[in-house]
Amino acid sequence: MKRICLFAQYDPAPGLPPQTRHYLRQLAACGYTIHVALSGRETPDVATLTQLRAGIENLPVQFHARPNGGLDFGAWQFLVMRGITDTADEILLANDSVFGPLQPLAPIVQHMRGGDYDVWGMVHSRAVVDHLQSWFVNFTGAAFRHPAIIRIFAQPFNAMSKDEIVLHGELGLGLAITAAGLRKGASWSGTRGFARLIATNPMHTDWRSVLRSGHAPFIKTELLRDNPSAIQGVEGWRAMIPDPAFFDPDWIEAYLAAHPSRPSARRATWRGKLVQALASEDRVFALTRLAAGQFRMRR
């Protein structure tokens, strides 16, 4: 089968970060030919291309430079417009907004390929609308070429704000999958009914449960860098790395040192923290940490 991965990458530094090279190696082990959209970069010369290929020289990876704009959907659209997916039997959308995989990816992908799905993702979310989180979504070729999906990638993402891209891209893709009647599945899906009533991001509120499940071995970079919802216990992320020999936690430490938290990132009120804790799959842990934090503040 012709399996294609469209990988959206943004990092102005030369070369690729070690965690991204690790991710690409794992994707290649799943049988994907990987097309990396290098947003915000000039067409790489020989020296730059050598830096980009360091550590992944023998992998089926091709690089495509593009202006920065449209976030991940703009990058994927750029690759789609180049005809890369026209004859593919399987198309994966992925990006560098996660750390991982923290365990081998191939068994998870093989298991999901064995399901009767037109489209499947790593994580199912009920935030705002029912959808698959867009940082890892896999389509059959026929599903990707369905008119409803084609319309999603015909939108002017380069002219949109981040909020518009989330609305018309990620959430719109979820609505399009449902409207098209495509059979969908997810490697990880939450079980708590309360989460259906609150627009929470399971890769934030449920990050510990997601990792412990073994079904979606990734951590969002935004969670560790910014923790915008002030999720409890995030500082203990290092203890959640199952095998430091497979995924080196120092890669995350280096990223966080080079990318400090954004000044406006932490805005969650105590009420907001409580709601996030109640919606979490790991509710007891989250509420305990929240209560302990309030006690320390009052002292």
C-alpha positions in Angstrom: 0.0 0.0 0.0 1.0 3.6 -0.6 1.0 5.2 2.9 1.7 8.9 3.1 2.3 11.0 6.2 1.8 14.8 5.9 3.9 16.2 8.7 3.6 19.9 9.7 6.8 21.2 11.3 7.8 24.6 12.5 11.1 25.5 14.2 13.3 28.4 13.0 16.4 26.7 14.5 18.6 24.8 11.9 18.1 21.1 11.7 15.4 19.1 13.4 15.1 18.7 17.2 15.9 15.2 18.5 12.3 14.6 19.5 11.1 15.3 16.0 13.7 13.0 14.5 12.5 10.3 16.9 8.9 10.8 15.8 9.8 10.6 12.2 11.7 7.3 12.8 8.7 5.9 14.5 6.4 7.0 11.7 8.7 5.4 9.1 8.6 2.2 11.1 4.8 2.2 10.6 5.3 2.1 6.8 4.7 5.8 6.0 6.6 7.8 3.4 6.8 11.2 5.2 6.5 14.6 3.6 7.6 17.3 6.0 6.2 20.8 5.4 9.0 23.2 6.8 7.0 26.3 7.6 8.8 29.6 7.7 12.0 28.3 6.0 13.7 29.0 2.7 14.2 26.1 0.3 17.1 24.3 2.0 20.5 24.3 0.4 22.8 21.3 0.6 24.3 22.2 4.0 20.8 22.9 5.5 19.5 19.7 4.0 22.4 17.8 5.5 21.4 19.2 8.9 17.8 18.3 8.4 18.6 14.7 7.5 21.1 14.2 10.4 19.9 11.0 12.2 17.3 10.1 9.6 19.4 9.7 6.5 18.0 6.4 5.5 14.3 7.1 6.2 11.7 7.8 3.4 11.4 11.5 4.3 11.1 14.4 1.9 11.2 18.1 2.9 9.1 20.9 1.5 9.8 24.5 2.4 6.9 26.9 2.6 6.1 30.4 4.0 4.8 30.4 7.5 1.1 30.7 7.7 -2.1 28.8 8.3 -0.6 26.7 11.1 -0.8 22.9 10.7 -3.8 23.0 8.4 -2.0 25.5 6.1 1.0 23.2 6.0 -1.1 20.1 5.2 -3.0 22.0 2.6 0.3 23.1 1.0 1.3 19.4 0.6 -2.1 18.3 -0.6 -2.0 21.0 -3.3 1.3 19.5 -4.5 -0.6 16.4 -5.4 1.2 14.2 -2.8 -1.9 12.5 -1.6 -3.6 12.0 -5.1 -2.9 8.3 -5.4 -2.3 7.4 -1.7 -4.1 4.4 -0.1 -3.6 5.9 3.3 -3.0 9.5 4.5 -1.9 10.5 8.0 -2.0 14.1 9.2 0.6 14.7 12.0 2.6 17.6 13.4 5.3 18.5 15.9 2.9 19.8 18.6 3.5 16.7 20.8 6.4 15.0 22.6 6.5 11.4 21.7 5.8 8.7 21.0 6.9 7.6 24.4 6.6 3.9 23.5 6.8 2.1 20.1 4.1 3.5 17.7 3.8 0.5 15.3 1.7 -1.7 17.5 -0.8 1.0 18.1 -1.0 1.8 14.4 -1.3 -1.8 13.4 -4.1 -2.3 15.9 -6.1 0.7 14.5 -5.4 -0.4 10.9 -7.1 -3.7 11.8 -10.3 -1.8 12.7 -13.1 -1.2 10.2 -12.4 2.6 10.0 -12.4 5.1 7.2 -10.7 7.5 9.5 -9.1 7.1 12.9 -7.2 9.3 15.3 -5.0 9.0 18.3 -7.4 10.9 20.7 -11.1 11.4 20.6 -12.4 14.7 22.0 -15.9 16.0 22.7 -14.8 19.6 23.2 -17.3 21.9 21.4 -18.1 19.2 18.8 -17.3 15.5 18.6 -14.0 15.2 16.7 -10.6 13.5 16.5 -7.7 15.7 17.6 -6.0 16.8 14.5 -2.4 16.3 15.5 -2.7 12.6 14.5 -5.5 11.6 12.1 -5.3 8.8 9.6 -7.6 8.4 6.5 -8.1 5.8 3.9 -7.4 7.3 0.5 -11.1 7.1 -0.5 -12.1 8.9 2.7 -9.6 11.7 2.3 -10.9 12.2 -1.3 -14.5 12.4 -0.1 -16.0 15.8 -1.2 -16.7 16.8 2.4 -13.0 16.4 3.3 -11.9 18.1 0.1 -14.0 21.1 1.1 -12.1 21.4 4.4 -8.8 21.6 2.6 -10.1 24.2 0.1 -10.4 26.9 2.8 -8.1 29.9 3.0 -6.2 28.8 6.1 -3.3 31.2 5.5 -5.7 34.1 5.9 -7.2 32.8 9.2 -6.4 33.5 12.8 -5.5 30.6 15.1 -9.1 30.5 16.5 -10.5 30.4 13.0 -8.3 27.5 12.0 -9.4 25.5 15.1 -13.0 26.2 14.2 -12.9 25.7 10.5 -10.0 23.2 10.5 -10.0 20.8 13.4 -13.7 21.1 14.5 -14.8 21.5 10.9 -13.0 18.3 10.0 -14.9 16.5 12.8 -18.2 17.8 11.5 -17.3 16.8 7.9 -16.4 13.3 8.9 -19.8 12.9 10.6 -21.7 14.5 7.8 -20.0 12.2 5.2 -21.0 9.2 7.2 -17.3 8.0 7.5 -16.6 5.2 10.0 -14.3 6.6 12.6 -12.4 5.4 15.6 -9.8 6.5 18.1 -7.0 4.8 19.9 -7.9 6.6 23.1 -11.3 7.9 24.1 -12.4 9.1 27.6 -15.0 7.3 29.6 -16.2 10.0 32.0 -19.7 11.2 31.1 -19.1 14.6 32.9 -16.5 15.5 30.3 -19.3 15.5 27.6 -20.8 18.5 29.3 -17.6 20.6 29.4 -15.3 21.8 26.6 -12.1 20.4 27.9 -9.0 19.2 26.1 -8.4 15.6 27.1 -4.7 16.0 26.2 -4.6 18.5 29.1 -7.2 17.4 31.6 -6.5 13.7 31.1 -2.8 13.7 30.2 -1.9 11.2 33.0 -4.7 8.8 32.1 -3.9 9.0 28.4 -0.3 8.1 29.1 -1.1 5.3 31.5 -3.5 3.7 29.0 -0.7 3.0 26.6 -3.1 3.9 23.7 -1.8 7.4 22.9 1.8 7.8 24.2 2.2 11.5 23.6 2.3 14.7 25.7 1.3 18.0 24.2 4.1 20.6 24.1 1.6 23.4 25.0 0.7 21.5 28.2 4.3 21.4 29.5 5.4 24.8 28.2 2.3 26.9 29.0 -0.2 24.8 31.0 -2.9 27.3 30.0 -5.6 25.6 32.1 -3.4 25.2 35.1 -3.8 21.5 35.2 -2.6 19.9 38.4 0.5 17.8 38.6 2.0 18.7 35.3 5.4 19.4 36.9 5.7 15.6 37.5 5.8 14.8 33.8 9.3 13.3 33.9 8.0 10.4 36.2 5.5 9.6 33.5 8.1 8.8 30.8 7.9 4.9 30.7 11.3 4.2 29.1 13.9 7.0 29.1 16.1 4.8 26.9 13.4 4.9 24.2 12.4 8.6 24.6 15.0 10.7 26.4 13.3 13.2 28.8 16.2 15.5 28.4 14.8 16.3 24.9 11.8 17.8 26.7 14.0 19.7 29.2 16.0 21.2 26.3 12.8 22.3 24.5 11.4 23.9 27.6 14.6 25.7 28.3 14.6 27.1 24.8 10.9 27.9 24.7 9.8 29.6 28.0 6.2 29.8 28.9 4.3 32.6 27.1 3.5 35.5 29.4 -0.3 35.4 28.8 -0.5 31.6 29.0 -1.6 31.0 32.6 -5.1 32.6 33.1 -7.1 29.9 34.8 -9.1 31.0 37.8 -9.6 28.7 40.8 -13.1 28.0 39.6 -11.7 27.1 36.2 -9.2 24.8 37.8 -11.9 23.1 39.8 -14.0 22.5 36.6 -11.0 21.0 34.8 -10.3 18.7 37.8 -13.9 17.5 38.0 -13.8 16.7 34.2 -10.6 14.8 34.4 -10.4 11.0 34.1 -8.0 11.2 36.9 -10.4 13.2 39.1 -9.2 12.1 42.5 -5.6 13.0 41.8 -6.5 16.4 40.3 -8.8 17.4 43.1 -6.3 16.3 45.7 -3.5 18.4 44.1 -5.9 21.3 43.8 -6.9 21.2 47.4 -3.2 20.9 48.5 -2.3 23.9 46.4 -5.1 26.0 48.0 -4.0 24.9 51.5 -0.4 26.1 50.8 -1.7 29.4 49.4 -3.7 30.1 52.6 -0.8 29.3 54.8 
